[in-house]
């Protein structure tokens, strides 16, 4: 299933975040942090919060594994 970054952020706020996503060539797993969670790439350790999300809100995100 494919959604955009804006929709992904909405799911994260509702605590319905997918376990695993693919975005901009990175395969990322959901990780819990103090406030609302984040995603981290399996290979590089880059996190979704490292991106300037306001510049890619309409970019496509593929959900590889459903909710946490």
C-alpha positions as CSV (number, residue, x, y, z in Angstrom):
1,X,0.0,0.0,0.0
2,X,1.3,3.5,-0.8
3,X,0.6,6.7,1.0
4,X,2.3,10.1,1.2
5,X,4.5,11.5,4.0
6,X,1.7,13.7,5.3
7,X,-0.6,10.7,5.7
8,X,2.2,8.8,7.4
9,X,2.7,11.6,10.0
10,X,-1.0,11.5,10.7
11,X,-0.8,7.7,11.4
12,X,2.1,8.3,13.7
13,X,0.2,10.9,15.7
14,X,-2.7,8.5,16.0
15,X,-0.3,5.8,17.2
16,X,-1.2,3.6,14.2
17,X,2.2,3.8,12.5
18,X,3.2,1.0,10.1
19,X,6.1,-1.3,11.4
20,X,8.1,-1.0,8.2
21,X,8.2,1.5,5.3
22,X,10.1,2.3,2.2
23,X,10.8,6.0,1.4
24,X,13.3,7.6,-0.9
25,X,15.1,4.3,-1.4
26,X,15.5,3.7,2.4
27,X,13.8,0.7,4.1
28,X,12.9,1.9,7.6
29,X,11.6,0.2,10.7
30,X,9.5,2.0,13.3
31,X,11.3,2.8,16.6
32,X,9.7,4.1,19.7
33,X,11.1,7.2,21.3
34,X,10.0,9.5,24.1
35,X,7.3,11.3,22.3
36,X,5.8,9.9,19.1
37,X,8.2,7.5,17.5
38,X,10.5,7.6,14.4
39,X,11.7,5.4,11.6
40,X,15.3,4.2,11.2
41,X,17.0,2.8,8.1
42,X,18.2,-0.8,8.5
43,X,21.5,-0.3,6.8
44,X,22.6,3.3,7.4
45,X,20.9,4.2,10.7
46,X,19.4,7.4,9.1
47,X,16.1,8.4,10.7
48,X,13.0,9.8,9.1
49,X,13.4,12.8,11.5
50,X,16.7,13.5,9.8
51,X,14.9,14.5,6.6
52,X,13.4,18.0,6.0
53,X,9.9,16.6,6.0
54,X,8.2,19.9,5.1
55,X,10.0,19.6,1.7
56,X,8.7,16.0,0.9
57,X,5.1,15.9,2.4
58,X,3.8,14.7,-0.9
59,X,6.5,12.1,-1.5
60,X,5.3,8.5,-1.7
61,X,5.8,6.0,1.1
62,X,5.3,2.3,0.6
63,X,4.0,0.4,3.6
64,X,5.9,-2.9,3.8
65,X,4.5,-4.2,7.2
66,X,1.3,-2.9,8.8
67,X,0.7,-1.4,12.2
68,X,3.0,-1.6,15.2
